[in-house]
Amino acid sequence: MLVASSRRALVAVANRPSMMAARSYVTHRAGVATRHSHRVGAAAAALGVLAVSVVVINEQDSPIAMCAARIPAVGEILSIGKITTEPATGIKFPELCNGMALAGVGVRIKYVFVKVYGVGAYFDPIAMMAVKRNPSEIENALLDPTYPRTLRIVMNRGLGVDKFISAIVEAVEPRLKGKNLETLDEFKAIFPKVDLVEGDEIEMTIRGDSLLLKTALNVGTIQSRAFTEAMCDVYFGSDPVSPTLKEDVVKGISNF
């Protein structure tokens, strides 16, 4: 009875929102360390195993779970199917994310040579069937948030979270053309005040007038057609922030 009662108490504590967020953060950081170091000490390895074990038991249905949580360490990479490597950064992207297929990858470059992050774009192959044979129709569909997609961003270097947010906001704001400007503050508020490090991941899933934003520590939704259209234009418009992504996605969708 004592063991059973203690176990119930531990589960209750473990499932508190604050503990769940902490476990998500620890697991994410442990995963980053594993992917970027071949000399993880025994204590760090034990911590990583413990964190992953807790998440599997208690967070398998968590809305904060990200594609990255389904990517194993480098040594296990062959066990989950096709992996695509973004050539400029070497960042790896899984074939599937949020029930959608990887259409293409690219890199975000600032100041001519700074590779800030790699980005993968996932689309619903069935939804894209009607446009896949015509490049101009594909480009039109890329600008239409009615076609569901997930943008998965993986940091290639450390960056202050305020700088990351400002860069996105500066790209989105002129594209809003004065509409729904309050969504910019909503977007900023979703991000936790924790600076980004190499390997950190951010997901943006767009479906019509809804944008679901996930970070390692938070999740939030923005409801605005003007905002989702602007975000589509940021990545797939005539002046995209990652030209290599747009080019690769157009090719990838034609091969769906």
N, C-alpha and C positions, 0 to 999 in steps of 0.2 A: 504493500500500500504506500509506504514511504517513497519508494522508487517511482511508482506511478504518479504520485502527487507531485514529486519534484520534476518529473518529465513534463507534466502538464504546465507547471509554472514556468519552466524554461521555454516551452513553446509559446506561451502567452507573451512572455517578454520579447522573444525573438520576433514575434509578429507585430510588435508595435511599429507604427509608421517610421519613427525616428531610427529604430534598429534596422528596419528594412532598407532605409536610405543609406545608412552607414554600411550595411553589408554590401549593397550594390556598389558603393564607392570603393570599398576595400577590394572587392572582387575585380572591379574594372582596373584599378591601379595594379593589382597583382598580375592581371592578364597582360597589361602593357609591359610590365617589367619582364615577364616571361618571354614575350615576343621579341624584346629588344636586348636580351642578355642571355648568353650561353653559360654564364657562371653564377647561377642563382644559388645562394647558400642553403644549407639544410633547414635553417629556421625559416627563411623566406619561403622555401618550397612547402614546408609544413603549413605555413599560414595560407598559402595559395590553395592547397588542397582543402583545408578547413573551410575557407571562404566559399570555394566552389561547391563543397558538399552542402553547406547551409543554404546556398541559393537554390540548388537543385531541389531540395526538400521543401523550401518555404516560398520560393519566388517563381515557380514554374509558370504561374498564371499572372505574374506581375505585369502591369501595362508599361513598366519602364524597361522591360527586357528588350535588348537591342540585337540587331544582326550579329554584332561582335560577340555577344555572349554565346553564340553558337559556333564560333570559330575556335578550334583547339589551338594548342601550342604548335610551333613550327614542326616539331617532330611528328605530329599527328595529322598534318595538313592533308595527307592523301586520303584520309578516311571519310571525308565529307563530300567527295565529288569534285567537280571542276572548280578551279580557282583561277581568277584572272588577275594578273599583276599589272598595275599601272606603271608604264616604263620609266617615267621621269623620276618617280619617288620610290619605286619598288614595293609600294603598298599593295597588299593582296585583298581582293574582293570575292566573296562567295557568290555562287551562281544564283542563289535565291535570297530574297529578303521581303518579309511581309507578304508572302504569297505572290510576289512578282519576280520576273526574270531580269538578270543583268543585261542591259542593252549596250552599255559602253562605260568607259572610264576616262578620266582626264586629270589635269593638275591645275591648281590655282597658283599663278605666279604673280608676285609683286616686285616692283623695282627691278624689272628686267630679268633678274636671275634668282630671286628668293622663292623657293618652292614651299608655299605655305601649307597646302594640304592636297591630298588626293581625293577625288570624288567619283563615286559610282552612281549611275542612274538606272533604276529598276522600273520596268513597265509591265503592264498586263499584256501578254502576247495576244490573247483573244481580242482585247479592245483595239489593238493596233493592226489586226489583220486587214481591215478595210483600207488602210493607207500605206501599207508596207511596200507596195510595188512602185510608188511614185515619190521621189525625193521631195518634191515641193509640197505634196500632201503630208508627208512625214513632218516637215518643218512647221507646217500650219498646226498639225496636231500637237507638236511639242509646246506650242504657245497656248494651247487650249487646256485649262486645268480640268476639263471634263474627262480627259484621258488620265486615269490614275497613275501616279508615279511616286517613288521614294528616292530622295537624294541622300546618299550616305557619305558623309564627310569624315575623313580620317586625317588628323593633324600630322604633318610631316616634321613639325618643329614646335617648340614651346611658343606661346603667344598669350599676352594678357587678354582676359575674357572681354574687357571693355573695348579693346582694339578690334577683336573679332566681331563683336556686335556692331560696332560703329561702321566697319567696312560693309557689312550686310545692309545696314540701315541706309548708308549713303548710296548704295546701289538701288535699293528698293524705292526710296522716297520720291525721286523724280519720276519714276515709272507709275506711281500712284496718281499723278496728275491732279493732286489736291483732294482726292477721294479717300475717305476712311483713314485719315492720318493718325487717328488714335491707335490704330493697329500697330504702329511702330513702337509705342510704349508697351503695348501688350506683348510684343515680341521680345523686347528687352527684359521684361519682368520674368519671363520663363527661365532665363539663364540664371543658375546659381552663381554667386560671387566667388567663384573659384577659377583661377587662371588655368588655361589649357596647356597640356604637356604633349610631347610627341606620343602618338598612339591614341589620344583621346578621340572619341567618336560622337558625331551629332547626326541625327536623322530628321529629315523633313519629308513627311508623306502628304501629298496633295491629292485631294479628291473633290472636284468641283469648287465650292466656295469654302472648303475646310482645309486648314493646314495643321497637321499634328506634328509638333516638335518634341523630340526626345533627346535628352542628354543623359549622362551617367547618373545624375542626381535628381532630375526633374522631368516632368512631361506636362505639356500644355497645348491648348488648341486655340487657333485664331479662326474666326468665322467672318470671312470677307472675300467676296469674289474679286474685288479690286486688288486685294493683297495677294491672292493666289495667282492672278494673272501677272502681277508685277514680278513675283518670284519666278514664274515660268520664263518671263522675259530676261531676268537676270542671268539665267543659265542657258537659255535656248534662243534668245532674241538675236537681233542683227549685230549687237555688240556684247557678246557673252563674256562673263568673267573667266570662263575656262573654254577657250575655242577648241582645245583638244577634246574636251568632253562632248561638245555639240557634234563635232565631226565624227567621233567614234560612235555616238548614239545613232546618228542618221544611218550609218553603215550597219550597225547592229540590228536596228529595227527592220531593215530591209531583209535581214537574214533570219528573222523570227520564223 
